[in-house]
Structure formats: C-alpha cells, structure tokens
Amino acid sequence: MTDTAHARIQDLVSKNEVVLFMKGTPLFPQCGFSSRAVAILERIGVAYESVDVLQDQEVRQGIKSFSDWPTIPQLYVKGEFLGGSDIMMEMYEAGELQQLLAPQAASSAG
Amino acid sequence: MAMAADDIEALILAGIPDAQVRITDLAGDGDHYAAHVTSESFRGMSRLAQQRAVYATLGERMGGELHALQLTTAVPN
C-alpha cells in the first residue's frame, strides 16, 4: 500500500510544479495550518495543485514517509519538498518564497 | 489527547540538550502550542533540517497526541 501511495505522490509532484498537500480544500481548509499555507500561496498569486489528504487515506499516511515529515500541510515545488506552514511563513517573511515561486507566479498571471 | 507544555519541552531537551525552548499555549486548551527552539547545533542546517531535528525528538507523538505545534527554530546570536 505504501508503495502505491508513494508512486501516486511522486506522480503528483512530478506533474505539477507547485503542489500543496493539505487538510480540506483552498476554499474550505479544515485546519489552521492548512489555512495559513493557502493564504500564503494566494498572497503570492501562484497557481498550485492542492491535494485534500482527508479525502485520501492512502496519501494521508504515505505523504509522511514520502517526505519524512510528520505533519500536514506540505508544500512541493518542482518535485522538491519545501516544508510545512511554519517554514512557508518564515520563507515568506524573508521574501524567499516569493522569489522561489516568481517563475510560477508569472506564468499564473499570464 | 493532549500534552503538557512541560512534557514537550522535556522531550525536546532530551534530544537537543543545549536547546533553549519557549513553549506558548496558543489557545489555552493544552492542545495548540507554539514552540520556539534555539540551539547551536542548528548552525549550518537548513530550516527543513532544523525542524526535522526537533520533530525527531517528539517522535510518534507529532501528528498524534501532539497535533498542533507551530514550530520555529533559530541559531543563537
């Protein structure tokens, strides 16, 4: 089961430049941390794929070992794990996240 | 299921003995905490690696009995 989950997650993060694994949806986040992650991405104005782990138990469990990270949300950019909402916030406050996502934000606006 | 702030601090200190740990009970319900952890051992590590080091001290509790922990890390000035 974990192998299938990992394969699916790998597929998701390979096919989408920016992927947020979260609880709930961007419109209806089910957790304060996921809500914060969504707010940061919306503020930057970047298009992203969101995956609601509450609707997918396989991914919910699999993502923790895939990323070696115990909590959700989790942000992936170009297939690379960036961190959870605290790291997103620290990077945003330092201006690093905007810089990192600038190419994706530009293509979202266009 | 919840954890006391002192227990969280003790676990982090057991894994990172030189850490300065500041725990804030965000909601006053013993279930939503913020932890700020400062340690010399973080020097040269990425934020990701620093947070992983803290999560490692909490083990299986993280995401389980301890489900809401806002975490920030720093190197001493």
N, CA and C atoms of all chains as a GROMACS GRO file, in nm:
protein
  561
    1MET      N    1   0.083  -0.120   0.000
    1MET     CA    2   0.000   0.000   0.000
    1MET      C    3   0.086   0.125   0.000
    2THR      N    4   0.194   0.123   0.083
    2THR     CA    5   0.280   0.242   0.088
    2THR      C    6   0.345   0.267  -0.047
    3ASP      N    7   0.384   0.158  -0.114
    3ASP     CA    8   0.447   0.174  -0.244
    3ASP      C    9   0.354   0.240  -0.343
    4THR      N   10   0.229   0.197  -0.343
    4THR     CA   11   0.131   0.258  -0.432
    4THR      C   12   0.115   0.406  -0.397
    5ALA      N   13   0.104   0.433  -0.268
    5ALA     CA   14   0.087   0.571  -0.224
    5ALA      C   15   0.206   0.656  -0.267
    6HIS      N   16   0.326   0.603  -0.246
    6HIS     CA   17   0.445   0.679  -0.284
    6HIS      C   18   0.449   0.704  -0.434
    7ALA      N   19   0.410   0.603  -0.511
    7ALA     CA   20   0.409   0.618  -0.657
    7ALA      C   21   0.310   0.727  -0.698
    8ARG      N   22   0.196   0.728  -0.632
    8ARG     CA   23   0.095   0.830  -0.665
    8ARG      C   24   0.143   0.970  -0.627
    9ILE      N   25   0.207   0.979  -0.512
    9ILE     CA   26   0.258   1.109  -0.466
    9ILE      C   27   0.368   1.158  -0.560
   10GLN      N   28   0.457   1.065  -0.596
   10GLN     CA   29   0.565   1.100  -0.688
   10GLN      C   30   0.508   1.154  -0.819
   11ASP      N   31   0.402   1.088  -0.865
   11ASP     CA   32   0.336   1.130  -0.988
   11ASP      C   33   0.279   1.272  -0.974
   12LEU      N   34   0.214   1.298  -0.860
   12LEU     CA   35   0.154   1.430  -0.835
   12LEU      C   36   0.260   1.541  -0.834
   13VAL      N   37   0.371   1.516  -0.764
   13VAL     CA   38   0.471   1.622  -0.752
   13VAL      C   39   0.558   1.634  -0.876
   14SER      N   40   0.555   1.532  -0.962
   14SER     CA   41   0.629   1.541  -1.088
   14SER      C   42   0.549   1.616  -1.192
   15LYS      N   43   0.418   1.595  -1.191
   15LYS     CA   44   0.335   1.653  -1.296
   15LYS      C   45   0.290   1.796  -1.268
   16ASN      N   46   0.302   1.838  -1.142
   16ASN     CA   47   0.259   1.973  -1.107
   16ASN      C   48   0.375   2.049  -1.044
   17GLU      N   49   0.397   2.171  -1.091
   17GLU     CA   50   0.512   2.247  -1.041
   17GLU      C   51   0.498   2.282  -0.894
   18VAL      N   52   0.375   2.319  -0.854
   18VAL     CA   53   0.353   2.357  -0.715
   18VAL      C   54   0.237   2.272  -0.660
   19VAL      N   55   0.264   2.194  -0.558
   19VAL     CA   56   0.161   2.109  -0.501
   19VAL      C   57   0.154   2.130  -0.350
   20LEU      N   58   0.032   2.155  -0.301
   20LEU     CA   59   0.011   2.167  -0.157
   20LEU      C   60  -0.074   2.050  -0.110
   21PHE      N   61  -0.015   1.968  -0.024
   21PHE     CA   62  -0.091   1.861   0.043
   21PHE      C   63  -0.150   1.924   0.168
   22MET      N   64  -0.281   1.920   0.181
   22MET     CA   65  -0.347   1.993   0.289
   22MET      C   66  -0.467   1.917   0.342
   23LYS      N   67  -0.521   1.969   0.454
   23LYS     CA   68  -0.647   1.915   0.506
   23LYS      C   69  -0.758   2.008   0.461
   24GLY      N   70  -0.850   1.955   0.381
   24GLY     CA   71  -0.956   2.036   0.325
   24GLY      C   72  -0.916   2.090   0.188
   25THR      N   73  -0.988   2.190   0.144
   25THR     CA   74  -0.963   2.249   0.013
   25THR      C   75  -0.926   2.396   0.032
   26PRO      N   76  -0.867   2.458  -0.070
   26PRO     CA   77  -0.833   2.600  -0.057
   26PRO      C   78  -0.954   2.686  -0.014
   27LEU      N   79  -1.072   2.652  -0.062
   27LEU     CA   80  -1.191   2.728  -0.024
   27LEU      C   81  -1.236   2.696   0.119
   28PHE      N   82  -1.221   2.570   0.156
   28PHE     CA   83  -1.263   2.528   0.290
   28PHE      C   84  -1.154   2.447   0.360
   29PRO      N   85  -1.048   2.516   0.402
   29PRO     CA   86  -0.942   2.445   0.474
   29PRO      C   87  -0.997   2.392   0.607
   30GLN      N   88  -0.952   2.272   0.643
   30GLN     CA   89  -1.006   2.208   0.763
   30GLN      C   90  -0.910   2.217   0.881
   31CYS      N   91  -0.811   2.300   0.871
   31CYS     CA   92  -0.713   2.309   0.978
   31CYS      C   93  -0.642   2.443   0.965
   32GLY      N   94  -0.606   2.501   1.079
   32GLY     CA   95  -0.547   2.634   1.079
   32GLY      C   96  -0.415   2.641   1.002
   33PHE      N   97  -0.338   2.533   1.010
   33PHE     CA   98  -0.208   2.533   0.943
   33PHE      C   99  -0.226   2.527   0.791
   34SER      N  100  -0.322   2.446   0.747
   34SER     CA  101  -0.351   2.439   0.604
   34SER      C  102  -0.406   2.572   0.554
   35SER      N  103  -0.489   2.634   0.636
   35SER     CA  104  -0.546   2.763   0.601
   35SER      C  105  -0.436   2.868   0.582
   36ARG      N  106  -0.338   2.862   0.670
   36ARG     CA  107  -0.226   2.957   0.662
   36ARG      C  108  -0.143   2.933   0.535
   37ALA      N  109  -0.123   2.806   0.502
   37ALA     CA  110  -0.046   2.772   0.382
   37ALA      C  111  -0.117   2.825   0.257
   38VAL      N  112  -0.249   2.805   0.253
   38VAL     CA  113  -0.328   2.853   0.139
   38VAL      C  114  -0.317   3.006   0.129
   39ALA      N  115  -0.331   3.073   0.243
   39ALA     CA  116  -0.327   3.220   0.244
   39ALA      C  117  -0.195   3.272   0.187
   40ILE      N  118  -0.086   3.204   0.222
   40ILE     CA  119   0.046   3.248   0.173
   40ILE      C  120   0.054   3.232   0.021
   41LEU      N  121   0.008   3.118  -0.030
   41LEU     CA  122   0.015   3.094  -0.174
   41LEU      C  123  -0.077   3.190  -0.249
   42GLU      N  124  -0.194   3.217  -0.191
   42GLU     CA  125  -0.288   3.311  -0.255
   42GLU      C  126  -0.227   3.450  -0.259
   43ARG      N  127  -0.161   3.488  -0.150
   43ARG     CA  128  -0.099   3.619  -0.143
   43ARG      C  129   0.009   3.634  -0.250
   44ILE      N  130   0.084   3.529  -0.271
   44ILE     CA  131   0.189   3.533  -0.373
   44ILE      C  132   0.127   3.531  -0.513
   45GLY      N  133   0.007   3.474  -0.521
   45GLY     CA  134  -0.062   3.474  -0.650
   45GLY      C  135  -0.011   3.366  -0.744
   46VAL      N  136   0.024   3.254  -0.690
   46VAL     CA  137   0.076   3.145  -0.772
   46VAL      C  138  -0.032   3.037  -0.786
   47ALA      N  139  -0.040   2.980  -0.907
   47ALA     CA  140  -0.133   2.869  -0.927
   47ALA      C  141  -0.071   2.743  -0.866
   48TYR      N  142  -0.152   2.662  -0.802
   48TYR     CA  143  -0.099   2.541  -0.741
   48TYR      C  144  -0.206   2.433  -0.743
   49GLU      N  145  -0.156   2.311  -0.736
   49GLU     CA  146  -0.244   2.196  -0.725
   49GLU      C  147  -0.260   2.167  -0.576
   50SER      N  148  -0.383   2.146  -0.531
   50SER     CA  149  -0.398   2.109  -0.390
   50SER      C  150  -0.452   1.966  -0.381
   51VAL      N  151  -0.405   1.896  -0.281
   51VAL     CA  152  -0.448   1.759  -0.257
   51VAL      C  153  -0.505   1.752  -0.117
   52ASP      N  154  -0.634   1.718  -0.108
   52ASP     CA  155  -0.700   1.708   0.022
   52ASP      C  156  -0.675   1.569   0.081
   53VAL      N  157  -0.586   1.563   0.180
   53VAL     CA  158  -0.549   1.432   0.235
   53VAL      C  159  -0.663   1.370   0.316
   54LEU      N  160  -0.759   1.453   0.357
   54LEU     CA  161  -0.872   1.398   0.433
   54LEU      C  162  -0.960   1.311   0.344
   55GLN      N  163  -0.950   1.334   0.213
   55GLN     CA  164  -1.030   1.255   0.120
   55GLN      C  165  -0.953   1.134   0.069
   56ASP      N  166  -0.831   1.117   0.117
   56ASP     CA  167  -0.746   1.012   0.060
   56ASP      C  168  -0.653   0.957   0.169
   57GLN      N  169  -0.700   0.854   0.238
   57GLN     CA  170  -0.623   0.799   0.350
   57GLN      C  171  -0.486   0.747   0.307
   58GLU      N  172  -0.480   0.695   0.185
   58GLU     CA  173  -0.354   0.639   0.136
   58GLU      C  174  -0.248   0.749   0.126
   59VAL      N  175  -0.287   0.860   0.066
   59VAL     CA  176  -0.194   0.972   0.054
   59VAL      C  177  -0.167   1.034   0.192
   60ARG      N  178  -0.269   1.039   0.275
   60ARG     CA  179  -0.253   1.099   0.408
   60ARG      C  180  -0.143   1.030   0.487
   61GLN      N  181  -0.140   0.898   0.483
   61GLN     CA  182  -0.035   0.825   0.553
   61GLN      C  183   0.094   0.825   0.474
   62GLY      N  184   0.081   0.804   0.342
   62GLY     CA  185   0.200   0.791   0.257
   62GLY      C  186   0.287   0.916   0.251
   63ILE      N  187   0.222   1.032   0.257
   63ILE     CA  188   0.299   1.156   0.241
   63ILE      C  189   0.397   1.176   0.356
   64LYS      N  190   0.363   1.124   0.473
   64LYS     CA  191   0.451   1.145   0.588
   64LYS      C  192   0.585   1.073   0.572
   65SER      N  193   0.579   0.950   0.520
   65SER     CA  194   0.705   0.878   0.499
   65SER      C  195   0.772   0.925   0.371
   66PHE      N  196   0.691   0.962   0.272
   66PHE     CA  197   0.748   1.010   0.145
   66PHE      C  198   0.838   1.131   0.171
   67SER      N  199   0.788   1.224   0.253
   67SER     CA  200   0.862   1.348   0.279
   67SER      C  201   0.951   1.338   0.402
   68ASP      N  202   0.935   1.231   0.480
   68ASP     CA  203   0.999   1.224   0.612
   68ASP      C  204   0.962   1.348   0.693
   69TRP      N  205   0.833   1.372   0.701
   69TRP     CA  206   0.781   1.492   0.768
   69TRP      C  207   0.648   1.453   0.833
   70PRO      N  208   0.630   1.480   0.963
   70PRO     CA  209   0.515   1.420   1.033
   70PRO      C  210   0.383   1.496   1.023
   71THR      N  211   0.387   1.616   0.967
   71THR     CA  212   0.264   1.697   0.972
   71THR      C  213   0.220   1.742   0.833
   72ILE      N  214   0.097   1.788   0.828
   72ILE     CA  215   0.035   1.842   0.707
   72ILE      C  216  -0.014   1.982   0.743
   73PRO      N  217  -0.002   2.081   0.658
   73PRO     CA  218   0.029   2.080   0.515
   73PRO      C  219   0.177   2.058   0.481
   74GLN      N  220   0.197   2.024   0.353
   74GLN     CA  221   0.331   2.010   0.298
   74GLN      C  222   0.333   2.071   0.159
   75LEU      N  223   0.436   2.150   0.134
   75LEU     CA  224   0.447   2.215   0.002
   75LEU      C  225   0.560   2.155  -0.080
   76TYR      N  226   0.527   2.123  -0.204
   76TYR     CA  227   0.627   2.077  -0.300
   76TYR      C  228   0.638   2.176  -0.415
   77VAL      N  229   0.761   2.208  -0.452
   77VAL     CA  230   0.784   2.293  -0.569
   77VAL      C  231   0.882   2.220  -0.660
   78LYS      N  232   0.841   2.199  -0.782
   78LYS     CA  233   0.922   2.127  -0.882
   78LYS      C  234   0.973   1.994  -0.826
   79GLY      N  235   0.884   1.924  -0.761
   79GLY     CA  236   0.919   1.791  -0.713
   79GLY      C  237   0.999   1.787  -0.586
   80GLU      N  238   1.030   1.906  -0.533
   80GLU     CA  239   1.113   1.909  -0.412
   80GLU      C  240   1.030   1.952  -0.292
   81PHE      N  241   1.049   1.882  -0.180
   81PHE     CA  242   0.977   1.916  -0.058
   81PHE      C  243   1.036   2.042   0.004
   82LEU      N  244   0.949   2.140   0.027
   82LEU     CA  245   0.996   2.268   0.080
   82LEU      C  246   0.977   2.277   0.231
   83GLY      N  247   0.865   2.224   0.280
   83GLY     CA  248   0.840   2.229   0.422
   83GLY      C  249   0.692   2.241   0.452
   84GLY      N  250   0.662   2.263   0.580
   84GLY     CA  251   0.525   2.282   0.624
   84GLY      C  252   0.492   2.430   0.633
   85SER      N  253   0.382   2.462   0.701
   85SER     CA  254   0.334   2.601   0.700
   85SER      C  255   0.427   2.695   0.778
   86ASP      N  256   0.497   2.643   0.879
   86ASP     CA  257   0.587   2.731   0.953
   86ASP      C  258   0.706   2.773   0.867
   87ILE      N  259   0.760   2.676   0.791
   87ILE     CA  260   0.871   2.709   0.702
   87ILE      C  261   0.822   2.801   0.590
   88MET      N  262   0.701   2.774   0.540
   88MET     CA  263   0.645   2.861   0.437
   88MET      C  264   0.635   3.004   0.488
   89MET      N  265   0.588   3.019   0.614
   89MET     CA  266   0.573   3.153   0.671
   89MET      C  267   0.708   3.220   0.690
   90GLU      N  268   0.806   3.145   0.740
   90GLU     CA  269   0.939   3.203   0.759
   90GLU      C  270   0.999   3.245   0.626
   91MET      N  271   0.980   3.160   0.524
   91MET     CA  272   1.034   3.193   0.392
   91MET      C  273   0.961   3.311   0.331
   92TYR      N  274   0.830   3.317   0.356
   92TYR     CA  275   0.751   3.429   0.302
   92TYR      C  276   0.796   3.560   0.367
   93GLU      N  277   0.812   3.557   0.499
   93GLU     CA  278   0.851   3.679   0.571
   93GLU      C  279   0.992   3.724   0.531
   94ALA      N  280   1.075   3.629   0.490
   94ALA     CA  281   1.210   3.664   0.447
   94ALA      C  282   1.214   3.701   0.298
   95GLY      N  283   1.099   3.690   0.230
   95GLY     CA  284   1.094   3.720   0.088
   95GLY      C  285   1.145   3.607  -0.001
   96GLU      N  286   1.182   3.496   0.061
   96GLU     CA  287   1.244   3.386  -0.016
   96GLU      C  288   1.141   3.307  -0.096
   97LEU      N  289   1.022   3.292  -0.040
   97LEU     CA  290   0.921   3.211  -0.107
   97LEU      C  291   0.872   3.281  -0.235
   98GLN      N  292   0.852   3.413  -0.224
   98GLN     CA  293   0.810   3.490  -0.340
   98GLN      C  294   0.912   3.475  -0.452
   99GLN      N  295   1.038   3.482  -0.413
   99GLN     CA  296   1.148   3.474  -0.510
   99GLN      C  297   1.149   3.336  -0.576
  100LEU      N  298   1.135   3.234  -0.491
  100LEU     CA  299   1.138   3.097  -0.541
  100LEU      C  300   1.022   3.069  -0.637
  101LEU      N  301   0.904   3.126  -0.604
  101LEU     CA  302   0.785   3.097  -0.684
  101LEU      C  303   0.760   3.201  -0.793
  102ALA      N  304   0.853   3.295  -0.810
  102ALA     CA  305   0.833   3.401  -0.909
  102ALA      C  306   0.805   3.348  -1.049
  103PRO      N  307   0.880   3.248  -1.097
  103PRO     CA  308   0.852   3.198  -1.233
  103PRO      C  309   0.711   3.140  -1.245
  104GLN      N  310   0.668   3.066  -1.144
  104GLN     CA  311   0.535   3.005  -1.147
  104GLN      C  312   0.427   3.112  -1.131
  105ALA      N  313   0.453   3.212  -1.047
  105ALA     CA  314   0.355   3.319  -1.026
  105ALA      C  315   0.338   3.398  -1.155
  106ALA      N  316   0.448   3.422  -1.228
  106ALA     CA  317   0.443   3.498  -1.352
  106ALA      C  318   0.359   3.423  -1.455
  107SER      N  319   0.378   3.292  -1.464
  107SER     CA  320   0.302   3.217  -1.565
  107SER      C  321   0.156   3.203  -1.524
  108SER      N  322   0.127   3.208  -1.393
  108SER     CA  323  -0.012   3.202  -1.349
  108SER      C  324  -0.085   3.329  -1.388
  109ALA      N  325  -0.013   3.442  -1.380
  109ALA     CA  326  -0.075   3.571  -1.409
  109ALA      C  327  -0.100   3.587  -1.558
  110GLY      N  328  -0.017   3.519  -1.638
  110GLY     CA  329  -0.023   3.540  -1.783
  110GLY      C  330  -0.135   3.464  -1.848
  111MET      N  331  -0.690   1.385   2.366
  111MET     CA  332  -0.548   1.359   2.377
  111MET      C  333  -0.472   1.490   2.369
  112ALA      N  334  -0.394   1.515   2.468
  112ALA     CA  335  -0.317   1.639   2.466
  112ALA      C  336  -0.190   1.618   2.547
  113MET      N  337  -0.101   1.713   2.534
  113MET     CA  338   0.025   1.704   2.606
  113MET      C  339   0.046   1.831   2.684
  114ALA      N  340   0.117   1.818   2.797
  114ALA     CA  341   0.150   1.937   2.875
  114ALA      C  342   0.273   2.004   2.815
  115ALA      N  343   0.277   2.135   2.827
  115ALA     CA  344   0.388   2.212   2.772
  115ALA      C  345   0.521   2.162   2.828
  116ASP      N  346   0.524   2.128   2.956
  116ASP     CA  347   0.647   2.081   3.019
  116ASP      C  348   0.697   1.952   2.957
  117ASP      N  349   0.602   1.865   2.918
  117ASP     CA  350   0.640   1.738   2.856
  117ASP      C  351   0.705   1.762   2.720
  118ILE      N  352   0.648   1.856   2.646
  118ILE     CA  353   0.704   1.887   2.514
  118ILE      C  354   0.846   1.939   2.531
  119GLU      N  355   0.861   2.031   2.626
  119GLU     CA  356   0.993   2.090   2.649
  119GLU      C  357   1.094   1.982   2.691
  120ALA      N  358   1.050   1.891   2.779
  120ALA     CA  359   1.140   1.786   2.828
  120ALA      C  360   1.186   1.695   2.714
  121LEU      N  361   1.094   1.662   2.624
  121LEU     CA  362   1.130   1.576   2.512
  121LEU      C  363   1.231   1.644   2.419
  122ILE      N  364   1.207   1.772   2.391
  122ILE     CA  365   1.298   1.844   2.303
  122ILE      C  366   1.436   1.852   2.368
  123LEU      N  367   1.439   1.881   2.500
  123LEU     CA  368   1.567   1.893   2.570
  123LEU      C  369   1.640   1.759   2.579
  124ALA      N  370   1.564   1.651   2.587
  124ALA     CA  371   1.627   1.520   2.593
  124ALA      C  372   1.700   1.491   2.462
  125GLY      N  373   1.644   1.540   2.351
  125GLY     CA  374   1.706   1.514   2.221
  125GLY      C  375   1.809   1.619   2.182
  126ILE      N  376   1.786   1.743   2.227
  126ILE     CA  377   1.876   1.853   2.193
  126ILE      C  378   1.912   1.925   2.323
  127PRO      N  379   2.012   1.870   2.396
  127PRO     CA  380   2.039   1.916   2.534
  127PRO      C  381   2.072   2.066   2.546
  128ASP      N  382   2.132   2.126   2.444
  128ASP     CA  383   2.169   2.268   2.458
  128ASP      C  384   2.056   2.362   2.417
  129ALA      N  385   1.940   2.306   2.382
  129ALA     CA  386   1.833   2.389   2.327
  129ALA      C  387   1.774   2.485   2.430
  130GLN      N  388   1.741   2.603   2.382
  130GLN     CA  389   1.655   2.692   2.461
  130GLN      C  390   1.516   2.678   2.401
  131VAL      N  391   1.422   2.641   2.484
  131VAL     CA  392   1.288   2.610   2.433
  131VAL      C  393   1.186   2.706   2.495
  132ARG      N  394   1.107   2.767   2.408
  132ARG     CA  395   0.999   2.854   2.457
  132ARG      C  396   0.867   2.799   2.403
  133ILE      N  397   0.783   2.755   2.496
  133ILE     CA  398   0.654   2.698   2.454
  133ILE      C  399   0.542   2.796   2.488
  134THR      N  400   0.456   2.818   2.392
  134THR     CA  401   0.338   2.904   2.417
  134THR      C  402   0.213   2.820   2.394
  135ASP      N  403   0.124   2.823   2.491
  135ASP     CA  404  -0.004   2.754   2.475
  135ASP      C  405  -0.097   2.851   2.402
  136LEU      N  406  -0.116   2.828   2.273
  136LEU     CA  407  -0.181   2.928   2.187
  136LEU      C  408  -0.327   2.950   2.222
  137ALA      N  409  -0.397   2.841   2.252
  137ALA     CA  410  -0.541   2.852   2.272
  137ALA      C  411  -0.580   2.834   2.419
  138GLY      N  412  -0.481   2.805   2.503
  138GLY     CA  413  -0.512   2.783   2.645
  138GLY      C  414  -0.585   2.652   2.670
  139ASP      N  415  -0.578   2.562   2.571
  139ASP     CA  416  -0.652   2.436   2.584
  139ASP      C  417  -0.559   2.315   2.599
  140GLY      N  418  -0.428   2.342   2.613
  140GLY     CA  419  -0.334   2.232   2.626
  140GLY      C  420  -0.324   2.146   2.500
  141ASP      N  421  -0.362   2.202   2.388
  141ASP     CA  422  -0.365   2.122   2.264
  141ASP      C  423  -0.305   2.195   2.145
  142HIS      N  424  -0.293   2.326   2.154
  142HIS     CA  425  -0.239   2.404   2.043
  142HIS      C  426  -0.121   2.486   2.094
  143TYR      N  427  -0.003   2.444   2.055
  143TYR     CA  428   0.117   2.508   2.107
  143TYR      C  429   0.201   2.570   1.997
  144ALA      N  430   0.280   2.668   2.038
  144ALA     CA  431   0.388   2.716   1.955
  144ALA      C  432   0.517   2.687   2.029
  145ALA      N  433   0.615   2.636   1.959
  145ALA     CA  434   0.746   2.612   2.020
  145ALA      C  435   0.851   2.688   1.942
  146HIS      N  436   0.934   2.761   2.015
  146HIS     CA  437   1.048   2.827   1.952
  146HIS      C  438   1.173   2.764   2.011
  147VAL      N  439   1.253   2.703   1.925
  147VAL     CA  440   1.369   2.628   1.973
  147VAL      C  441   1.497   2.689   1.916
  148THR      N  442   1.586   2.725   2.006
  148THR     CA  443   1.714   2.782   1.966
  148THR      C  444   1.825   2.686   2.007
  149SER      N  445   1.914   2.656   1.916
  149SER     CA  446   2.023   2.564   1.950
  149SER      C  447   2.144   2.589   1.861
  150GLU      N  448   2.260   2.582   1.924
  150GLU     CA  449   2.385   2.596   1.850
  150GLU      C  450   2.399   2.482   1.748
  151SER      N  451   2.339   2.369   1.781
  151SER     CA  452   2.353   2.252   1.693
  151SER      C  453   2.282   2.274   1.559
  152PHE      N  454   2.198   2.377   1.549
  152PHE     CA  455   2.129   2.406   1.423
  152PHE      C  456   2.218   2.479   1.323
  153ARG      N  457   2.330   2.530   1.370
  153ARG     CA  458   2.414   2.613   1.284
  153ARG      C  459   2.454   2.535   1.158
  154GLY      N  460   2.436   2.600   1.044
  154GLY     CA  461   2.472   2.536   0.918
  154GLY      C  462   2.364   2.446   0.863
  155MET      N  463   2.255   2.427   0.938
  155MET     CA  464   2.146   2.342   0.889
  155MET      C  465   2.039   2.427   0.822
  156SER      N  466   1.973   2.370   0.721
  156SER     CA  467   1.860   2.439   0.660
  156SER      C  468   1.743   2.442   0.758
  157ARG      N  469   1.644   2.528   0.731
  157ARG     CA  470   1.525   2.532   0.818
  157ARG      C  471   1.460   2.395   0.824
  158LEU      N  472   1.458   2.330   0.707
  158LEU     CA  473   1.396   2.198   0.700
  158LEU      C  474   1.467   2.101   0.795
  159ALA      N  475   1.599   2.102   0.789
  159ALA     CA  476   1.676   2.010   0.874
  159ALA      C  477   1.661   2.047   1.021
  160GLN      N  478   1.654   2.175   1.051
  160GLN     CA  479   1.637   2.218   1.191
  160GLN      C  480   1.504   2.169   1.246
  161GLN      N  481   1.398   2.185   1.166
  161GLN     CA  482   1.267   2.142   1.213
  161GLN      C  483   1.259   1.989   1.222
  162ARG      N  484   1.326   1.922   1.126
  162ARG     CA  485   1.329   1.775   1.133
  162ARG      C  486   1.395   1.730   1.264
  163ALA      N  487   1.501   1.801   1.304
  163ALA     CA  488   1.572   1.764   1.427
  163ALA      C  489   1.478   1.777   1.547
  164VAL      N  490   1.396   1.880   1.548
  164VAL     CA  491   1.301   1.897   1.660
  164VAL      C  492   1.192   1.790   1.653
  165TYR      N  493   1.138   1.769   1.534
  165TYR     CA  494   1.035   1.666   1.518
  165TYR      C  495   1.087   1.529   1.564
  166ALA      N  496   1.215   1.504   1.536
  166ALA     CA  497   1.274   1.375   1.573
  166ALA      C  498   1.268   1.353   1.724
  167THR      N  499   1.283   1.461   1.801
  167THR     CA  500   1.279   1.445   1.947
  167THR      C  501   1.138   1.412   1.996
  168LEU      N  502   1.039   1.448   1.917
  168LEU     CA  503   0.900   1.425   1.958
  168LEU      C  504   0.846   1.292   1.907
  169GLY      N  505   0.917   1.236   1.811
  169GLY     CA  506   0.884   1.102   1.761
  169GLY      C  507   0.740   1.089   1.715
  170GLU      N  508   0.680   0.978   1.752
  170GLU     CA  509   0.546   0.943   1.706
  170GLU      C  510   0.438   1.036   1.759
  171ARG      N  511   0.472   1.108   1.865
  171ARG     CA  512   0.369   1.197   1.923
  171ARG      C  513   0.327   1.305   1.826
  172MET      N  514   0.424   1.347   1.743
  172MET     CA  515   0.396   1.455   1.649
  172MET      C  516   0.294   1.409   1.547
  173GLY      N  517   0.188   1.485   1.533
  173GLY     CA  518   0.082   1.445   1.441
  173GLY      C  519  -0.016   1.350   1.507
  174GLY      N  520   0.018   1.301   1.629
  174GLY     CA  521  -0.073   1.216   1.703
  174GLY      C  522  -0.129   1.292   1.821
  175GLU      N  523  -0.081   1.259   1.942
  175GLU     CA  524  -0.133   1.329   2.060
  175GLU      C  525  -0.095   1.477   2.056
  176LEU      N  526   0.013   1.505   1.987
  176LEU     CA  527   0.052   1.645   1.970
  176LEU      C  528   0.022   1.682   1.826
  177HIS      N  529  -0.095   1.734   1.801
  177HIS     CA  530  -0.131   1.753   1.661
  177HIS      C  531  -0.113   1.895   1.613
  178ALA      N  532  -0.111   1.989   1.705
  178ALA     CA  533  -0.099   2.127   1.660
  178ALA      C  534   0.020   2.194   1.728
  179LEU      N  535   0.131   2.190   1.662
  179LEU     CA  536   0.251   2.255   1.713
  179LEU      C  537   0.307   2.347   1.606
  180GLN      N  538   0.299   2.475   1.635
  180GLN     CA  539   0.362   2.572   1.546
  180GLN      C  540   0.508   2.576   1.585
  181LEU      N  541   0.596   2.559   1.488
  181LEU     CA  542   0.736   2.540   1.522
  181LEU      C  543   0.826   2.640   1.451
  182THR      N  544   0.908   2.709   1.528
  182THR     CA  545   1.011   2.792   1.467
  182THR      C  546   1.145   2.758   1.532
  183THR      N  547   1.250   2.770   1.454
  183THR     CA  548   1.382   2.734   1.504
  183THR      C  549   1.480   2.847   1.476
  184ALA      N  550   1.586   2.852   1.553
  184ALA     CA  551   1.686   2.956   1.533
  184ALA      C  552   1.819   2.912   1.589
  185VAL      N  553   1.923   2.981   1.541
  185VAL     CA  554   2.058   2.961   1.592
  185VAL      C  555   2.085   3.079   1.686
  186PRO      N  556   2.152   3.056   1.800
  186PRO     CA  557   2.177   3.168   1.893
  186PRO      C  558   2.260   3.278   1.826
  187ASN      N  559   2.235   3.401   1.864
  187ASN     CA  560   2.310   3.514   1.806
  187ASN      C  561   2.451   3.520   1.862
   0.00000   0.00000   0.00000
